[in-house]
Structures are given as structure tokens and as C-alpha cells.
């Protein structure tokens, strides 16, 4: 537990307290109490006699829950993450020795053609950094040279926002390819894992946790495949057709809605608005 003792931040092992199981939203709050010189847990809601008391381990992806605490959650889609390896060479006209490749290497201050991004199935900060990298890799030589005049730090480059429709389509294609490649590295598919869990075809709880954990990663990767394809399709529409399609599918996938409203709508309004 991360605690503060007499104003000094430290970590503490707390017997019994660490036996509480995980649950979100949290039902308890804890701290070190300087006055009583002890660790104190307080409930944040009424708890009946004989009812189990839970703690919250925080919002984490399943591989962190499994490695650190020995369990995995069946319903953890919002927080699960997967690793996508984005290869610079997958971008248009980026071949070893090409002028565009040299410009990218200078911008990112690295000759390593790959970047790994551990991302959730949403369009928050981690995913935005991955999109930024893909957008820069998908720029034309002239766009890259203009960017080099404005910015230089590799971290800032990964935060690059939408450029134009053509660039976004290329960036989405890079992400879709990376997600498909990662899915192909598993020896089983999503349906196979779901069947194993439904039929309880596992030898012990640890094997079940491994299946749950890898299934969560596959679903994140599949989300990126589907969102990339869906976004590329929507970028082919007129602005009004796009708005109509958004209204029809609103709230079906809130994570995609965020990307659609913050990126796709802005691009289409700029380039396709009458």
C-alpha cells in the first residue's frame, strides 16, 4: 500500500488488509492514521453483517491484475490493453534509404523503424500518441519538412493531431495492419477462447485467468481493426452523409464516437463541407 507516515510517503505491507478482494466502484477508503499510528480502512457505503468487504485495486488492464495479483476480470473491456507494433516501413514511400525515411529518422531522432504502443480500446492519451506517430509517418515529404520547422521533440511528434483526410486514411491503414498482425500471432481466435471459457475447458484457475487475459487483448486488437475500417469508410462520405450515419449509430460504441466527433467530423467539415 502506498501510504504517508508523518508526512513521508512510503510503502507498507498490511496483513489482513491485503486479503480484501477487488471490486469497482470502490467500497472502502484506506490510509495510515498518524494519531492512532495504524492503518485504517473505512467503508464508503453501509455494509451489512456477514457481507463481504471489498477494496478497489484501481482500474488496470488484465495482464497487470494477473501478474501483480493473480486474477483476471471477465468484464474489463474498458481497461484492457494490447500491444501494437507500428512499423515505419508500412507508411507510404518509407523504404530504407529513401529521402522520406531520412527525414523521419531525423524528426524522431532514431533509426529504429518500429514503435510499440500499449493501448486500450478507446481514443484517450495512449491511443492518441499512437495515432500521432502514424500521422507523421504518413505525411508527404513537404508536410514533414514543414513539421520539422515547427517541432522537434519526438514526444511532441507522437501527439500530432489530424492532418487531412488522405493522411488519416493512411494512418488508419497502418493501425489496422498492426492490429491484424498482432492478432495473427495468437494460436487461437476470439471464438475459440470464448468457447473454452463457456465450456469450462481448463485445468485450473490460473489457466482460466490466462485465457481471460489473452481474450481481452484480442478484443482490443479486434476493436482497432474494426474501428479503422469503419473510420476509413466514413472518411469517404460527404459531410452531411457522415452526420446522418453518426446519428444512426450514436452510442453503439462510445469509444468510436469520441474519435468520430473529435477527428472525423473536424476533417470532413474542413474538406467536404459545402
TORNUDO-347356 format. One record per residue (C-alpha): residue in one letter; z, x, y. Coordinates in steps of 0.02 Angstrom, whole numbers, plus 50000, padded with zeros to 5 digits. Each point is the difference from the previous one (the first is absolute). Example, Ala and Ser with C-alpha at 12.3 -4.5 7.8 and 13.67 -1.06 7.14 Angstrom:
<nodes>
A503905061549775
S499675006950172
</nodes>
This chain:
<nodes>
X500005000050000
X499605006150175
X501614998250098
X500845006150159
X501755007249985
X500915002850165
X498325000450088
X499215012549879
X498534994049897
X500105004449816
X499664993449825
X501284993349880
X500144995449816
X500924983549989
X500544994749823
X499864981249964
X499024997150162
X498485008349923
X500094987749854
X499434985450107
X498274993949956
X498584998850126
X499464984150088
X499024995650157
X500514993050121
X501625009849999
X501644991149964
X501175013950049
X500265012950136
X500915016449974
X500705014650099
X501375013050000
X501504993650096
X500875014050094
X501584989850029
X500304996249816
X499175016349945
X499014991049870
X498314992649955
X499894981550044
X498794986949936
X499934983350089
X499024984649945
X498804992350125
X500014982949918
X501294989749904
X500075005549818
X500804988849871
X501245004949865
X499135007949852
X498375002150096
X499165017149992
X500125010650157
X498385008850047
X499585014450116
X498295003850076
X499205016849959
X498754997050139
X498154996149995
X499145012949891
X498505001549887
X500324998449813
X499735018349960
X501455004350116
X501104986649923
X499575006349826
X500215018550032
X501584998450106
X500874985149921
X499204996849831
X499234982850027
X498424991950066
X499794982950081
X498754987449931
X499684992450172
X499865014650120
X498214998350061
X500425001650186
X500855016849975
X499065008049855
X498895014750044
X498595009649919
X499205016950033
X498205000450061
X499115016750008
X498734999450139
X498645013149984
X499155006150158
X498415003049899
X499854981249969
X499614997350183
X498194999150056
X499165016950034
X501575010049958
X499375012849877
X500735017549977
X499295011350135
X499324985850106
X500274999850189
X500994983949988
X501125007849866
X500365014850115
X500444988350143
X501204990049890
X500845015749933
X500265006050179
X500704983250054
X501214998449854
X500385018750005
X499745000849812
X498615004049877
X500824989049866
X498764985749971
X501294987749930
X501484990550069
X501254989949899
X500714984150075
X501424990449920
X499744982650067
X500594982049975
X498884984749992
X500094996350185
X499335006450166
X501565008450066
X500275018150056
X499635009149836
X498404990349971
X499475002050181
X500125018949981
X498864999349849
X498754989350094
X500075012250145
X499545014549887
X498554990349925
X499374994750171
X499975017950061
X499095005849843
X498734985950024
X499605004150182
X498315007050052
X499925018050060
X499914994450181
X501514988649979
X500975014349921
X499585011950141
X500564987150128
X501624997549902
X500295018849994
X499975000450190
X501334986550009
X501185004049857
X500445014449888
X501554997349893
X499644995049821
X501434987450001
X499264991450152
X498294999649919
X500684990349851
X500554986750123
X498224997350063
X499654981650031
X498414990049970
X498415008450063
X498584987649969
X499394988449863
X498905013049915
X501435012549996
X501244987249933
X498834995149858
X499855018349949
X501895002550009
X500284984549893
X498765006649872
X500975016449988
X501624990549970
X499214988549871
X499295014849905
X501685009150001
X500914984549937
X498744997349860
X500135018349950
X501904998749992
X499904984149895
X498815008749881
X501295013549965
X501144987449911
X499734997549815
X500414981450013
X499504986250119
X500984987050096
X499704986249873
X500535011449858
X501665004150084
X500334981850043
X499694995549818
X501225013549941
X501364993250115
X499684981849958
X500045003549813
X501505011750017
X498995013449912
X501105014950042
X501325009849905
X501385000950131
X500434996550181
X499375017050060
X498284996749927
X500014983050083
X500465007950167
X498555012249982
X498794985749969
X500674990350151
X499895015650109
X498205004449954
X499484981750011
X500654999550178
X498985015450046
X498434992749923
X500204983950099
X500145010050161
X498405009449957
X499124983849954
X500524992650168
X499135014450090
X498424997549896
X499974981450040
X500505001550183
X498675013350030
X498644989449922
X500594984550094
X500075009250166
X498275007549977
X499314982649967
X500844992950156
X499325014050108
X498254993749961
X500374983150082
X499754993950177
X501584998550103
X500084981149986
X499655000249812
X501395012849982
X501234989050095
X499544985049893
X500255009849839
X501685006350062
X500604982350035
X499504994549825
X500945014149913
X501475002450117
X501685003449914
X499195003149830
X500355018750022
X501125003650149
X499755018949983
X498124997850014
X500244987950145
X500875013850099
X498535011949972
X498754986350038
X500844995050163
X500345017650064
X498415008949944
X498594988749942
X500154987350140
X500035013650133
X498455008549928
X499014983949982
X500514993950172
X499385016350076
X498345001149906
X499554982349946
X500734988650134
X498574990350084
</nodes>
